[in-house]
């Protein structure tokens, strides 16, 4: 079975986590995350082997990581001028046969 460790500020060391996790007096806890598994980039085929390399790779290729982001409402384009132009053109073409 896997053992999970947490930082205990009272003992000032990393200890095995118990079922009950208590907060520090200030209500803060530390979370230590392991590094990501290496993967091959779908953009250029290079191997990305760490979180920092992953962030640099995304920045370099102007990419974003999707899945947890929040998108605001998208502005709707003003198409009234395009519709008006299309209606005028259609009416002109239709009425040109009668003139």
C-alpha positions in Angstrom: 0.0 0.0 0.0 1.1 3.5 -0.8 2.1 5.9 2.0 1.3 9.5 1.8 3.4 12.0 3.7 2.6 15.5 4.9 4.6 18.3 6.5 3.9 18.6 10.3 4.7 22.2 11.3 4.7 21.3 15.0 7.4 18.6 14.5 9.0 20.6 11.7 9.4 17.5 9.5 7.6 15.4 7.0 5.6 12.5 8.6 3.2 9.8 7.3 -0.3 11.2 7.0 -2.9 9.8 9.3 -6.6 9.5 8.5 -7.4 12.7 10.3 -5.5 15.7 8.9 -5.3 18.7 11.2 -4.6 22.2 10.1 -1.9 24.3 11.4 -2.8 27.1 13.8 -3.0 29.5 10.9 -5.3 27.2 8.8 -2.6 26.5 6.2 -1.3 23.2 4.9 1.5 22.3 2.5 0.9 20.1 -0.6 3.9 18.5 -2.2 3.1 17.3 -5.7 5.3 14.8 -7.6 6.6 15.9 -11.0 4.7 15.0 -14.2 5.5 11.9 -16.2 7.6 12.6 -19.4 5.5 12.9 -22.6 6.1 13.5 -26.3 4.8 16.9 -27.5 2.1 16.7 -30.1 3.2 20.1 -31.4 6.9 19.3 -32.4 7.6 15.8 -31.1 10.1 16.7 -28.4 10.1 15.0 -25.0 8.8 17.2 -22.1 10.0 15.9 -18.8 9.1 18.4 -16.1 6.5 20.9 -15.1 8.8 23.8 -15.9 9.6 22.3 -19.3 5.9 21.9 -19.9 5.1 25.5 -19.0 8.0 26.7 -21.2 6.8 24.5 -24.1 3.3 25.9 -23.9 4.6 29.4 -23.8 7.1 28.8 -26.7 4.3 27.4 -29.0 1.6 29.8 -27.9 -0.5 26.9 -26.6 -2.9 26.7 -23.6 -3.7 23.7 -21.3 -7.4 23.1 -21.4 -9.6 21.4 -18.8 -9.8 23.6 -15.8 -10.0 27.1 -17.3 -13.1 29.3 -17.1 -14.3 31.2 -20.1 -16.3 34.3 -19.9 -19.1 35.2 -22.2 -17.9 35.7 -25.8 -18.8 39.0 -27.5 -21.2 38.5 -30.3 -20.2 40.1 -33.6 -22.3 42.9 -34.9 -23.8 41.4 -38.1 -26.5 43.9 -38.7 -24.5 45.8 -41.4 -23.8 42.5 -43.2 -27.4 41.5 -43.1 -28.5 44.9 -44.3 -26.0 44.7 -47.2 -27.2 41.2 -48.2 -30.9 42.2 -48.1 -30.2 45.3 -50.3 -28.2 43.2 -52.8 -30.9 40.5 -53.0 -33.6 43.2 -53.4 -31.6 44.9 -56.1 -31.0 41.7 -58.0 -34.7 40.7 -57.7 -36.0 44.1 -58.7 -33.5 44.7 -61.6 -35.5 42.3 -63.7 -38.6 44.5 -63.4 -37.0 47.8 -64.3 
